[in-house]
Amino acid sequence: MAHPSMLRKLVARYEELAAPGADSGDPKVKRQRDDTAYTLCVSTGTRDIRDALRVARQTISAAGEPVAVSTTSASR
């Protein structure tokens, strides 16, 4: 399992890339979203992005980490 702070950044990055209108048909953005989803699944031991997000948020919360992170620090 990835460290909660890393999971927090991955969740924020995924949400940024999955936001309505984020890709505007850009295949590069879609690829980044798919790669982030895959990394979240691997990091949480799940196979579905919905499950990965749920597990990641539970892990973040249990560790006492803030669930939200600014998108500026998430993309670094």
C-alpha positions as CSV (number, residue, x, y, z in Angstrom):
1,M,0.0,0.0,0.0
2,A,1.3,3.4,-0.9
3,H,1.9,6.1,1.7
4,P,-1.2,8.1,2.5
5,S,0.3,11.4,1.3
6,M,1.1,9.7,-2.1
7,L,-2.4,8.4,-2.3
8,R,-3.7,11.8,-1.6
9,K,-1.8,13.3,-4.5
10,L,-2.9,10.5,-6.8
11,V,-6.5,11.0,-5.9
12,A,-6.2,14.8,-6.5
13,R,-4.5,14.2,-9.8
14,Y,-7.1,11.7,-10.9
15,E,-9.9,14.0,-10.0
16,E,-8.3,16.9,-11.8
17,L,-7.9,14.8,-15.0
18,A,-11.4,13.3,-14.7
19,A,-13.2,16.6,-14.1
20,P,-15.9,17.4,-16.8
21,G,-14.2,19.0,-19.7
22,A,-10.7,18.3,-18.5
23,D,-9.6,16.4,-21.6
24,S,-11.6,18.3,-24.3
25,G,-10.9,15.3,-26.5
26,D,-7.1,15.5,-26.0
27,P,-5.7,12.0,-26.1
28,K,-2.7,13.0,-24.0
29,V,-5.0,14.0,-21.1
30,K,-7.0,10.8,-21.5
31,R,-3.8,8.8,-21.4
32,Q,-2.6,10.6,-18.2
33,R,-6.0,9.9,-16.6
34,D,-5.8,6.3,-17.5
35,D,-2.2,6.0,-16.2
36,T,-3.2,7.7,-12.9
37,A,-6.2,5.4,-12.6
38,Y,-3.9,2.4,-13.1
39,T,-1.4,3.6,-10.6
40,L,-4.2,4.2,-8.0
41,C,-5.5,0.6,-8.6
42,V,-2.1,-0.9,-8.2
43,S,-1.3,1.2,-5.2
44,T,-4.5,0.1,-3.4
45,G,-4.7,-3.5,-4.6
46,T,-7.9,-3.0,-6.5
47,R,-9.0,-3.4,-10.1
48,D,-11.6,-0.7,-10.5
49,I,-11.0,3.0,-10.2
50,R,-14.1,3.5,-8.0
51,D,-12.8,0.9,-5.6
52,A,-9.3,2.4,-5.7
53,L,-10.6,5.9,-4.9
54,R,-12.7,4.5,-2.0
55,V,-9.8,2.5,-0.5
56,A,-7.4,5.4,-1.0
57,R,-9.7,7.9,0.7
58,Q,-10.2,5.4,3.6
59,T,-6.4,5.0,3.9
60,I,-5.9,8.7,3.8
61,S,-8.5,9.3,6.4
62,A,-7.3,6.6,8.7
63,A,-3.8,8.0,8.6
64,G,-5.1,11.4,9.7
65,E,-4.0,13.0,6.4
66,P,-6.2,15.7,4.9
67,V,-8.3,14.0,2.2
68,A,-8.1,17.1,-0.2
69,V,-5.0,18.5,-1.6
70,S,-4.5,21.5,-3.9
71,T,-4.1,20.5,-7.5
72,T,-1.0,22.6,-7.7
73,S,0.9,20.3,-5.4
74,A,-0.8,17.2,-6.8
75,S,0.7,17.6,-10.2
76,R,4.2,17.7,-8.8
